């Protein structure tokens, strides 16, 4: 397989560092560029320094320059940053792997528009195990369509800025679709006060934030006399990084289009 040159956005962040470490261990991936905000304390330092590696790639502050040096951009930053980086990639004809969450409708439309010009993998969660869970949720929802209430509970570290997580929302979308519903019409986000009895057909969401929890997601199907729980727990960020590199390899030589991890894993 041809070696793929990747540029990693947010190189000084927790996920950026994990992506850099994973890239060093992948024989089909070359770290072509790493970048962050121009004012980041790590600017100018070797991208592999945190892992005790000498990569020869300095963390830069010019997104356009970094993306131009690569075949594929991998971005797990913030929506506003990702969209700015995506504009560079579309202009330069580079593929993009987007693991950023928290996009509004306009942001998602901008990604779809860019996918008419370049190939993009956009997924709320890159971990292979999480995407296996997505398939299980579709099956469970169809089997448990009658008489079971659905709740989605997610837990993340104190630094996460969006809630519910993109993964939790994707879980809700999969379950709602399997039940023939629209998530926007049946989602209940948190409860407080005198709420009355639970309305049939709704999908509840609870978001917990604290400590250094990387990510835990549970779908609870509660019936009369029994409940079924499907849970994924992340022990670290490496599964997301490995999934992102797998997505980068998937995009090599591919025509423009919008894909997700179900496409990458051949689960369609």
C-alpha positions in Angstrom: 0.0 0.0 0.0 1.2 3.5 -0.8 2.3 5.5 2.2 -0.1 8.2 3.2 1.2 11.6 4.3 -1.0 13.0 7.1 -1.3 16.4 8.7 -2.6 16.5 12.2 -4.6 19.4 13.5 -4.5 20.3 17.2 -1.1 18.7 17.6 -0.6 20.0 21.1 -3.9 18.7 22.4 -4.6 15.3 24.1 -6.1 13.8 20.9 -3.5 15.4 18.7 -0.7 13.9 20.7 -2.3 10.5 20.5 -2.7 10.7 16.8 0.9 11.6 16.4 2.0 8.6 18.5 -0.3 6.3 16.5 1.0 7.6 13.2 4.6 6.8 14.2 3.5 3.1 14.7 1.7 2.7 11.4 4.0 1.6 8.6 1.5 3.0 6.0 1.4 6.4 7.5 3.9 9.3 7.4 3.6 12.3 9.6 4.0 15.1 7.0 2.9 18.0 9.2 1.5 18.9 12.6 -0.1 22.2 13.6 -1.9 24.1 16.3 -2.8 27.6 17.1 0.0 30.1 16.3 0.1 31.1 20.0 0.2 27.5 21.3 3.1 27.0 23.8 4.3 24.0 21.8 4.7 25.9 18.6 8.1 25.2 16.9 8.8 22.1 19.1 9.2 18.6 17.6 5.8 16.9 17.3 7.1 13.7 18.8 8.7 15.3 21.8 6.0 14.4 24.2 6.5 10.7 23.4 10.2 10.8 23.5 10.5 10.7 19.7 12.4 12.8 17.3 10.0 13.1 14.3 11.8 15.9 12.5 8.4 17.6 12.1 7.9 20.8 14.0 4.5 21.9 15.3 3.5 24.8 13.0 0.9 27.5 13.2 0.0 27.8 9.5 -2.9 25.4 8.8 -2.8 26.0 5.0 0.9 25.3 4.8 0.6 22.1 6.9 -2.4 20.7 4.9 -0.6 21.5 1.6 2.3 19.2 2.7 0.0 16.2 3.2 -2.4 13.8 1.4 -4.9 13.8 4.2 -5.9 16.0 7.1 -6.9 14.5 10.4 -8.9 16.9 12.6 -10.3 16.4 16.1 -10.3 20.0 17.2 -13.4 22.4 17.6 -16.1 23.0 15.0 -14.9 26.5 14.1 -11.3 25.4 13.7 -12.3 22.3 11.7 -14.4 24.2 9.3 -11.6 26.7 8.7 -9.1 23.8 8.1 -11.7 22.1 5.9 -11.8 25.1 3.6 -8.0 24.8 3.1 -8.3 21.1 2.3 -11.1 21.6 -0.2 -9.1 24.3 -2.0 -6.0 22.1 -2.1 -7.8 18.9 -3.0 -6.8 17.0 0.1 -8.9 14.2 1.8 -10.1 14.9 5.4 -10.9 12.7 8.4 -13.1 14.6 10.9 -13.5 13.4 14.4 -14.6 16.8 15.8 -18.1 16.8 17.4 -20.5 19.6 18.3 -21.3 20.9 14.8 -24.6 22.7 14.2 -26.8 22.2 11.2 -24.8 24.8 9.2 -21.5 23.2 10.0 -22.8 19.8 8.9 -24.0 21.3 5.7 -20.6 22.9 5.1 -19.0 19.5 5.5 -21.5 17.9 3.0 -20.7 20.7 0.6 -17.0 20.2 0.8 -17.5 16.4 0.2 -18.7 17.3 -3.3 -15.1 18.3 -4.0 -13.0 16.0 -1.8 -13.4 12.7 0.0 -14.3 13.0 3.7 -14.8 10.6 6.6 -17.0 12.3 9.2 -17.9 10.3 12.2 -18.9 11.1 15.8 -16.6 8.3 17.0 -13.7 6.6 15.2 -13.3 3.6 17.6 -14.0 0.2 15.9 -15.7 -1.0 19.1 -18.1 1.9 19.2 -19.1 1.3 15.6 -19.8 -2.3 16.4 -22.0 -1.1 19.2 -23.9 1.1 16.6 -24.8 -2.1 14.7 -25.9 -3.8 17.9 -28.2 -0.9 18.8 -29.9 -1.1 15.4 -30.6 -4.8 16.0 -31.7 -4.3 19.6 -34.0 -1.4 18.8 -35.9 -3.4 16.2 -36.3 -6.4 18.5 -37.3 -4.3 21.5 -39.6 -1.9 19.6 -42.6 -2.5 21.8 -42.8 -2.0 25.5 -39.3 -0.8 26.2 -38.2 2.6 27.2 -34.9 3.9 25.9 -32.3 6.0 27.8 -28.8 7.0 26.6 -26.3 7.8 29.3 -22.8 9.1 28.5 -19.9 10.1 30.7 -16.9 12.2 29.8 -14.0 14.2 31.3 -14.6 17.6 32.8 -13.0 19.3 29.8 -15.5 18.2 27.2 -17.4 21.3 26.0 -20.4 19.8 24.2 -23.3 17.7 25.5 -24.7 15.2 24.7 -21.6 13.8 23.0 -21.6 13.2 19.3 -21.5 9.5 20.0 -24.6 9.6 22.2 -26.5 11.6 19.6 -25.5 9.1 16.9 -26.7 6.3 19.2 -30.1 8.1 19.5 -30.3 8.6 15.7 -29.7 4.9 15.1 -32.3 3.8 17.6 -34.9 6.4 16.4 -34.4 5.4 12.8 -34.8 1.7 13.7 -38.1 2.6 15.4 -39.3 4.7 12.5 -39.0 8.0 14.4 -37.1 11.3 14.0 -34.7 11.9 16.9 -35.5 15.6 17.0 -39.1 14.8 17.7 -38.6 12.2 20.5 -35.4 13.2 22.3 -35.7 14.3 26.0 -32.5 16.0 27.3 -32.4 15.8 31.1 -35.3 16.0 33.5 -36.1 18.3 36.4 -39.1 19.1 38.5 -42.6 17.6 38.2 -42.2 15.9 34.8 -45.2 13.6 35.0 -45.0 10.0 33.7 -42.5 9.1 31.0 -44.0 9.7 27.6 -44.0 6.6 25.5 -41.8 6.6 22.4 -39.3 9.1 23.8 -35.5 8.6 24.0 -33.9 10.1 27.0 -30.4 11.5 27.3 -28.2 12.1 30.3 -24.7 13.6 30.2 -22.3 13.2 33.1 -19.1 15.3 33.2 -16.2 14.8 35.6 -12.6 13.9 36.2 -10.6 12.3 33.4 -13.1 9.8 32.0 -12.2 9.3 28.4 -15.7 8.2 27.4 -18.4 5.8 28.4 -21.7 5.3 26.6 -24.7 3.1 27.5 -28.0 2.5 25.8 -30.6 1.2 28.3 -33.7 -0.6 27.0 -36.0 -0.8 30.1 -39.0 -3.1 29.9 -41.4 -4.5 32.6 -39.4 -7.0 34.7 -36.1 -6.7 32.7 -33.7 -4.3 31.2 -31.0 -4.6 28.5 -27.9 -2.4 28.5 -25.4 -2.1 25.7 -22.3 -0.3 26.9 -18.9 0.8 25.4 -16.1 2.0 27.7 -13.0 3.7 26.5 -9.8 3.1 28.5 -7.8 5.6 26.5 -7.8 7.7 23.3 -5.7 5.2 21.2 -8.8 3.4 19.7 -10.0 6.8 18.3 -6.6 7.4 16.8 -6.3 4.0 15.3 -9.7 4.3 13.8 -8.8 7.7 12.3 -5.7 6.3 10.7 -7.8 3.5 9.3 -10.1 6.1 7.9 -7.2 7.9 6.3 -6.1 4.7 4.6 -9.7 4.2 3.4 -9.7 7.6 1.7 -6.5 7.1 -0.3 -7.3 7.4 -4.0 -11.1 7.7 -3.4 -13.4 10.0 -5.3 -15.1 12.9 -3.5 -17.9 11.9 -1.2 -19.0 11.9 2.4 -18.3 8.7 4.3 -18.5 7.5 7.9 -16.9 4.7 9.9 -19.6 2.2 8.9 -18.2 2.7 5.3 -14.6 2.4 6.5 -15.4 -0.9 8.3 -17.5 -2.3 5.5 -20.6 -2.4 7.7 -23.1 -0.9 5.2 
